[in-house]
């Protein structure tokens, strides 16, 4: 019954619900914190912080998720203060990580990355929690943190992307297609390290022309050495659109910065890569495949 009270819009219930946060029944406490969250009362939701130390695990997790989903910066700040408290116990910190993972506030990503670097003891659990942040805004923020981070942070964020697996595929595709110049090389580095580029290269052998076209376009946009290495192997694809993407990719290498990649392709240990690169370059000169 408590859970449906926010539907009424009657804020008169808030005080009574607040008083029931200490009810003996764990399910009542859980219902109360979610009800308060849905009422959208900032101060009242912050009162629910005490439930992060509830003796019942499911109450702690529900409280953290409810506070996180509420999404206000103040809520994230409150969760951060608990997470970085050296005297706080592990079950509470784990609940807070779940809450931050559920948060819609973009600042939650920064807090989790900061904690990832600050406390090695929770590294694996922090990586697992961050792997749940697979929406487009969070992915972009993760790439920004990767860009500005230490080598250790970069390795950890790469692990985050690996653990997302297919759950982030659509948003990663969209992020690549946005072609954000300042983030592009760092996004390419992540995609290479996580095996995402390699998975796209494998799709160049798919029987569906549409899937091959999409993969070829994606690899062209990524623009890393690994992506170019894969796409040149499609230079003799039976589909014209795929071949056009190969030419577009090689056109991008007709620059000072692209020369290094081109040289590496022409001197690749794999004879097929060398052969198809030369073949595609000849077609590029003629501007026709």
C-alpha positions in Angstrom: 0.0 0.0 0.0 2.9 2.4 0.9 4.4 1.9 -2.6 1.3 3.3 -4.4 0.9 6.4 -2.2 3.1 8.6 -4.5 0.5 8.1 -7.3 -2.0 10.1 -5.2 0.3 13.1 -5.2 -0.7 13.8 -1.6 2.4 15.1 0.1 0.6 14.9 3.4 1.7 11.3 3.5 5.4 12.1 3.4 5.8 12.8 7.1 4.1 9.5 8.0 6.2 7.5 5.5 9.3 9.2 6.8 8.5 8.0 10.4 8.1 4.4 9.1 11.7 4.2 7.9 12.5 2.5 11.2 9.7 0.0 11.0 10.6 -3.5 12.2 9.5 -5.1 8.9 12.3 -4.9 6.3 9.8 -4.8 3.4 8.0 -1.8 5.0 11.4 0.0 5.2 12.1 -0.8 1.5 8.6 0.4 0.5 9.1 3.6 2.4 12.4 4.6 0.9 11.1 4.0 -2.7 7.9 5.9 -1.9 9.9 8.9 -0.6 12.1 8.8 -3.7 9.0 8.9 -6.0 7.6 11.8 -4.1 10.8 13.6 -5.1 11.5 15.1 -1.7 15.3 15.8 -1.6 15.6 16.4 2.1 13.5 13.3 2.9 15.4 11.0 0.6 18.6 12.1 2.3 17.0 11.0 5.6 17.0 7.5 4.1 20.8 7.4 4.2 20.6 5.7 7.6 19.1 2.7 5.8 22.5 2.2 4.1 23.6 0.7 7.5 20.5 -1.4 7.9 21.2 -4.9 9.2 19.3 -6.5 6.3 21.2 -6.6 3.0 18.3 -6.1 0.7 17.2 -3.0 2.6 20.7 -1.5 2.3 20.8 -2.2 -1.5 17.2 -0.9 -2.0 18.1 2.3 -0.1 21.3 2.9 -2.1 19.5 2.3 -5.4 16.6 4.5 -4.5 18.9 7.3 -3.4 21.0 6.8 -6.5 18.1 6.8 -8.9 16.8 10.0 -7.3 19.6 11.5 -9.3 20.3 14.7 -7.6 23.9 15.9 -7.2 23.3 16.2 -3.4 22.3 12.5 -3.3 25.5 11.6 -5.2 27.6 13.7 -2.8 26.0 12.0 0.2 26.8 8.6 -1.3 30.3 9.6 -2.1 30.9 10.7 1.6 29.9 7.2 2.7 32.0 5.5 0.0 35.2 7.4 0.9 34.7 7.0 4.7 37.7 5.0 5.9 35.8 3.8 8.9 32.8 2.5 6.9 32.3 -1.2 6.7 32.4 -3.2 3.4 28.6 -4.2 3.2 27.7 -0.5 3.3 30.3 0.5 0.7 29.1 -2.3 -1.6 25.5 -1.0 -1.3 26.7 2.5 -2.1 28.4 1.2 -5.3 25.1 -0.3 -6.4 23.4 3.0 -5.7 25.9 4.9 -7.8 25.6 2.3 -10.6 21.8 3.0 -10.6 22.2 6.7 -10.5 21.2 8.8 -13.5 23.4 11.7 -12.4 26.5 11.8 -14.6 28.6 12.8 -11.5 28.2 9.2 -10.3 30.6 8.0 -13.0 33.3 10.4 -11.8 32.8 9.3 -8.2 33.1 5.6 -9.1 36.2 6.2 -11.2 37.8 8.3 -8.4 37.1 5.5 -5.9 38.5 2.9 -8.4 41.8 4.7 -8.2 41.7 5.5 -4.5 40.9 2.0 -3.1 42.6 -1.0 -4.6 40.8 -3.3 -2.2 37.5 -2.6 -4.0 38.9 -2.5 -7.5 37.1 -5.6 -8.9 33.8 -4.6 -7.3 34.2 -1.1 -8.6 34.9 -2.3 -12.1 31.8 -4.6 -11.9 29.6 -1.7 -10.7 30.9 0.7 -13.4 30.2 -2.0 -16.1 26.5 -1.3 -15.4 26.9 2.3 -16.5 26.3 1.4 -20.2 24.1 4.3 -21.3 25.4 6.8 -23.9 26.1 9.7 -21.4 27.9 7.4 -19.0 30.0 5.8 -21.8 31.1 9.3 -22.9 32.0 10.2 -19.4 34.0 7.0 -19.0 35.9 7.9 -22.2 36.6 11.4 -20.8 38.0 9.8 -17.6 40.1 7.5 -19.7 41.5 10.5 -21.6 42.5 12.3 -18.5 43.5 9.2 -16.4 46.7 7.5 -15.4 47.9 4.3 -17.2 46.4 2.4 -14.3 43.0 4.1 -14.6 43.0 3.5 -18.4 43.6 -0.2 -17.9 40.8 -0.4 -15.3 38.4 1.5 -17.6 39.3 -0.8 -20.5 38.3 -3.7 -18.1 35.0 -1.9 -17.5 34.2 -1.8 -21.2 35.2 -5.5 -21.6 32.7 -6.5 -18.9 29.9 -4.6 -20.5 30.1 -7.0 -23.4 27.1 -6.6 -25.7 25.1 -4.4 -23.4 26.8 -1.3 -24.5 27.1 -2.2 -28.2 24.4 0.2 -29.5 25.7 3.2 -27.5 29.3 2.5 -28.5 28.3 2.5 -32.2 26.4 5.8 -31.7 29.4 7.3 -29.9 31.8 6.4 -32.7 29.4 7.8 -35.3 29.2 11.1 -33.4 32.9 11.6 -34.3 33.8 13.7 -31.3 37.3 14.8 -32.3 38.7 15.3 -28.8 37.7 11.8 -27.7 38.2 9.9 -30.9 41.8 8.6 -30.4 40.9 7.5 -26.8 37.7 5.8 -27.8 39.6 4.0 -30.6 42.2 2.9 -28.0 39.4 1.5 -25.8 37.7 -0.3 -28.7 41.0 -1.9 -29.7 41.9 -3.0 -26.2 38.5 -4.5 -25.5 38.4 -6.6 -28.6 35.4 -4.6 -30.0 37.3 -3.7 -33.2 38.2 -7.3 -33.7 34.6 -8.4 -33.4 33.7 -5.9 -36.1 36.4 -7.2 -38.3 35.0 -10.7 -38.0 31.7 -9.3 -39.3 33.3 -8.4 -42.6 33.1 -12.1 -43.4 29.4 -12.3 -42.7 27.1 -13.5 -45.5 24.8 -10.5 -45.2 26.0 -7.5 -47.3 24.2 -5.1 -44.9 26.1 -6.4 -41.9 29.4 -6.2 -43.8 28.6 -2.6 -44.9 27.8 -1.6 -41.3 31.1 -3.1 -40.1 33.1 -1.5 -42.8 31.6 1.9 -42.1 32.2 1.5 -38.4 35.9 0.5 -38.8 36.4 3.5 -41.2 35.1 5.8 -38.5 37.2 4.2 -35.7 40.4 4.9 -37.7 42.8 3.0 -35.6 45.7 0.9 -37.0 43.8 -2.3 -36.0 40.6 -1.1 -37.7 42.5 -0.2 -40.9 44.3 -3.5 -40.9 40.9 -5.3 -40.8 39.2 -3.2 -43.4 41.8 -3.5 -46.1 41.0 -7.2 -46.2 37.6 -6.3 -47.5 39.0 -4.4 -50.5 37.8 -7.2 -52.9 34.4 -7.6 -51.2 31.7 -8.5 -53.8 29.5 -5.6 -52.4 30.3 -2.2 -53.9 29.4 -0.3 -50.8 31.9 -2.3 -48.7 34.6 -1.6 -51.3 33.7 2.1 -51.3 34.3 2.2 -47.5 37.7 0.6 -48.0 38.6 3.5 -50.3 37.2 6.0 -47.9 39.3 4.5 -45.1 42.5 4.7 -47.2 41.7 8.3 -48.2 41.9 9.1 -44.5 45.5 7.9 -44.6 46.5 10.4 -47.2 47.7 12.7 -44.5 50.9 13.2 -42.5 49.5 11.5 -39.5 48.1 8.6 -41.5 51.4 7.8 -43.2 52.6 5.9 -40.2 49.6 3.6 -40.3 49.8 3.2 -44.0 53.5 2.2 -43.8 52.7 -0.4 -41.1 50.0 -1.9 -43.4 52.4 -2.1 -46.3 55.0 -3.8 -44.1 52.5 -6.0 -42.1 53.8 -9.5 -41.2 50.6 -10.9 -42.8 51.1 -11.2 -46.6 47.4 -10.8 -47.2 47.3 -7.4 -45.5 50.3 -6.3 -47.5 48.8 -7.6 -50.7 45.3 -6.1 -50.3 46.7 -2.8 -49.1 48.8 -2.4 -52.3 45.8 -3.5 -54.4 43.5 -1.0 -52.7 46.0 1.8 -53.0 46.2 1.2 -56.7 42.4 1.5 -56.9 42.5 4.6 -54.7 44.8 6.2 -57.2 42.4 5.4 -59.9 39.5 6.6 -57.6 37.6 3.4 -58.6 37.5 -0.2 -57.5 
